[in-house]
Amino acid sequence: MGIQDIIEGKKQWRAHTARVKALPPDYQIVHKEMQRYLFKVGPVDLPDGPLLTGIVDFFEEGVAAGKGVLELIGNDVAGFCDDLVKDCPTYADVYQESISGEPGTVEK
């Protein structure tokens, strides 16, 4: 990863945060909780993947439709996040696979 990649990544992250800050306060709170949850248990490709941007797109559409954030995702934020990443490999999956091998064997 070169310096240009780092700079571009920071620009993209700042643009993402600016979009989140433009959302109503209740959407911002839920987004922050979703982000916290997803960074703990979420997919391996979360930082580089389209998931976080897609959530902001979804929230912006909800705001435009005049809906509250809980009308969009329901009362169980963690459950909603789990449904989003159910088919994606997570860090927990990677860890589980790494310890599931027999001791003293080399994985291919």
C-alpha positions as CSV (number, residue, x, y, z in Angstrom):
1,M,0.0,0.0,0.0
2,G,1.5,3.2,-1.1
3,I,1.2,6.7,0.1
4,Q,-1.3,7.6,-2.6
5,D,-3.6,4.7,-1.5
6,I,-3.5,6.0,2.0
7,I,-4.3,9.5,0.9
8,E,-7.2,8.3,-1.3
9,G,-8.5,6.1,1.5
10,K,-8.6,9.1,3.9
11,K,-10.4,11.2,1.3
12,Q,-13.0,8.6,0.9
13,W,-13.4,8.2,4.6
14,R,-13.8,11.9,5.1
15,A,-16.4,12.1,2.3
16,H,-18.3,9.1,4.0
17,T,-18.2,10.9,7.4
18,A,-19.5,14.1,5.9
19,R,-22.5,12.2,4.4
20,V,-23.2,10.7,7.8
21,K,-23.0,14.1,9.5
22,A,-25.6,15.4,7.0
23,L,-28.1,12.8,8.2
24,P,-30.7,13.6,11.0
25,P,-29.4,13.0,14.6
26,D,-31.4,9.7,15.1
27,Y,-29.9,8.3,11.9
28,Q,-26.4,9.4,13.0
29,I,-26.8,7.6,16.3
30,V,-28.0,4.4,14.7
31,H,-25.2,4.6,12.1
32,K,-22.6,5.0,14.8
33,E,-23.9,2.0,16.7
34,M,-24.0,-0.1,13.4
35,Q,-20.5,1.0,12.5
36,R,-19.2,0.1,16.0
37,Y,-20.9,-3.3,15.8
38,L,-19.8,-4.1,12.3
39,F,-16.2,-3.2,13.0
40,K,-16.2,-5.7,15.9
41,V,-17.9,-8.6,14.2
42,G,-18.4,-7.6,10.6
43,P,-17.0,-8.9,7.4
44,V,-13.3,-9.0,6.6
45,D,-13.7,-6.7,3.6
46,L,-15.6,-4.0,5.6
47,P,-13.2,-1.1,5.2
48,D,-12.7,-1.7,1.5
49,G,-16.2,-3.0,0.6
50,P,-19.4,-1.3,-0.3
51,L,-21.3,-2.1,2.9
52,L,-20.8,1.2,4.8
53,T,-21.5,3.3,1.7
54,G,-24.6,1.2,1.0
55,I,-25.9,1.8,4.5
56,V,-25.6,5.6,4.1
57,D,-27.3,5.4,0.7
58,F,-30.2,3.4,2.4
59,F,-30.4,6.0,5.2
60,E,-30.4,8.9,2.8
61,E,-33.3,7.3,0.9
62,G,-35.2,6.8,4.2
63,V,-34.7,10.5,5.1
64,A,-35.9,11.5,1.6
65,A,-39.0,9.4,2.1
66,G,-39.6,11.0,5.5
67,K,-39.2,7.7,7.5
68,G,-37.6,7.3,10.9
69,V,-34.5,5.2,11.1
70,L,-36.3,2.5,13.2
71,E,-39.0,2.3,10.6
72,L,-36.3,1.2,8.1
73,I,-34.2,-1.2,10.2
74,G,-36.5,-2.2,13.1
75,N,-35.7,-2.1,16.8
76,D,-32.9,-4.7,16.7
77,V,-29.9,-2.9,15.3
78,A,-27.5,-5.9,15.9
79,G,-30.0,-8.2,14.2
80,F,-30.2,-5.9,11.2
81,C,-26.4,-5.9,10.9
82,D,-26.2,-9.6,11.3
83,D,-28.6,-10.0,8.4
84,L,-26.5,-7.7,6.3
85,V,-23.3,-9.7,6.8
86,K,-24.8,-13.3,7.0
87,D,-23.2,-14.5,3.8
88,C,-19.8,-12.7,4.2
89,P,-16.8,-14.2,5.9
90,T,-16.2,-12.4,9.2
91,Y,-13.1,-12.1,11.4
92,A,-14.7,-14.6,13.8
93,D,-15.0,-17.1,10.9
94,V,-11.3,-16.6,9.9
95,Y,-10.2,-17.1,13.5
96,Q,-12.4,-20.2,13.9
97,E,-10.9,-21.7,10.8
98,S,-7.4,-20.9,12.0
99,I,-7.8,-22.8,15.2
100,S,-9.9,-25.7,13.9
101,G,-6.8,-27.4,12.4
102,E,-5.0,-30.2,14.3
103,P,-2.2,-29.0,16.5
104,G,1.2,-29.4,14.8
105,T,-0.1,-29.5,11.3
106,V,0.5,-27.0,8.6
107,E,-2.6,-25.7,6.8
108,K,-2.4,-25.6,3.0
